[in-house]
Amino acid sequence: GSGSSGQPTGILNTTGIGSVVGGTNGAALSWKNVVDLETAINAANANRGKMAYATNAKVMGALKTTEKAQGTARFLCEDGKNVNGYPIEWSNLVPSNLTKGTGTGLSAVIFGNWQDLVVAQWGGIDIVVDPYTSALLAEINITLNAWNDVKVVEPKSFAAIKDVIA
């Protein structure tokens, strides 16, 4: 999230996380980018805990088809579960619509200690069942409200690249 208009500040907008730059207008993900993400966290002495990668479906596909080095038939993600020995998960909540320079539709890759990300919920879940509003359509409206927030506890435990062309 952006941190404004009721959105929590997401990892990508948290001040103090490590940053890896792909290119002026974005760049295809490379083995060097992967190592640079890990190095950014190692340089901050923060490589501990539940280290893992997160990205979106577009980048996940690129990771499975991008060779570590040309002609090796070894890919950045060979088993769909790990990158350089660390687990990787994907969600389309990780943006694929970022811009940089003239580059558009760029994606993010996040590496970090996920134990240093707190997702908090308070107030329980509120469920309202409304059989009246859409009664003429023979429908029941159900509204669910939940109160949550997200906080990066230790920013140096995360690094991101926000200009991946995938």
N, C-alpha and C positions, 0 to 999 in steps of 0.2 A: 504494500500500500504506500500511498504518498505521504501519509501522516497528516493530511488535512481533510476537511469535510467529513469527519467521523471515521476516516480510515486509519488503521494502525500504521505506524512507520515500519515498512517491510525491511528485510535484510538489505535489499539493493539500495535503499535510501537512508540507511543508517550511517552516520558519520563515524569514521574510524575503521571501517572494514578495509581489507586489502583490495587492491585493484590491479587487474592485468589488462593491458590494452592490446587489442588485436591489430587495428590499423586505423588510418585517418578516417576512412568511411566504412569501417568494419572489415572483418577478415574471416576466412574459413578457419575453423578450429584446427589446431595442430598439436602434435605431441609436445612441442615447446610450451604452448599455452597451458596444457595440463600440468606440466612440471612447474611452470611459473606460478600457478595457483597454489600448489603445495608449498613452493618456496616462500611465497608471501606469508603464509601462516608459520612456517618453520622459522623465518627470520624474526617473527614476533614472539618466538618461544611459546606458541600456542597449539602445537600439534599434540593434542591429548584428547581423551574422551571418545565420543562416537563420531569419528571423522567419516564424512561421506559427501558425495556430489548430489546436486539437484539441478535439473534442467527441464526442458519441455520436449514434446514429441518430435519436433523438427530437428532439434540438436541430437536427440537420441538416435534418430535415423542416420544422421551424419556421422556420429561416433561409430556406428556399426559398419560404415562403408569407407571410412577414412583410414588409410594406412599410416602406421607410425612413421615409417620411412618408405619411400617409393620402392616397389618391387619386392617387399618382404612378405606380403600376404599376412601381415600381423596388423590388426586393427586397433584403434583407440579403445573400443569396447568390443571384445570378442564373444562374450557369453551373455550379453544383455543385462548383466548384473554388477559388473565391476569395471572400474577404470583405474589402472595402475595399482591394483590390489585393494582399492577402496570401493565400498558399495556405491551404486548410483541408482537414484529413483527419478522418475519424471512425472511432471504434472503440468497441465496447460495453464496453471496459475502462475508459473514462471513465464515472464513475458516473452513474446515473440514479435512485438510491435515497436521495438525501440528504434531510435534514430541517432545517427552520428554523422556529422558532415553531410555528405549527399547520400549516405547509406540509409535505407529504410527497411522495415521488416526484420530488424536485427534481433537476435535472441540473447538470453543470459544463461550463464553457467555459474553456479554457486558451489564452493567447496568450503567445508567447515566442520566444526564440532557442534553437532545438533543438540548436545546437552546444554549448550549455552544459549539456546533459544527457548524462551518460556511462552507457552500459550496458556493464558489464564481464562477461566470462565467463572462468573459469579452470578448469583440470582437465580440459578436453575434455568430450566427451559419452560417457556410459557406457551401453551398450546390453546388456541381459541378455535372452537368448532362453530361455524355459522351456517345453519341450515336455511336461513331466510333470504339472504341477499340474492342468490341465484336459484331460488325455489321454482320460478317459472321454467327454468331449464332442467329441472330435476337434478341439480348439482348441489353439492355441499362444499363450501369454502373452508379450508383449514389454514390457519395462520400460525406459524411457529416463530417465536422470538427467542433469541439467545444473546447473551451479553458476554462478549469475549474481547480479549486484547492480546497483543503479541509484543514481546520485548526481547531484543538482543541484549543479553546480560553482559557479554564480553565481546565487543566488536572485533578485537584483534583475532578472534577465533574463526573469522569468516573472511573469505576473499571471493571476488567475483570478476568475471569478464562479461561486459554488457554490450559487446558489439560483434557477436558471432553471426556470420552469414551461413545459414543452413538451408 
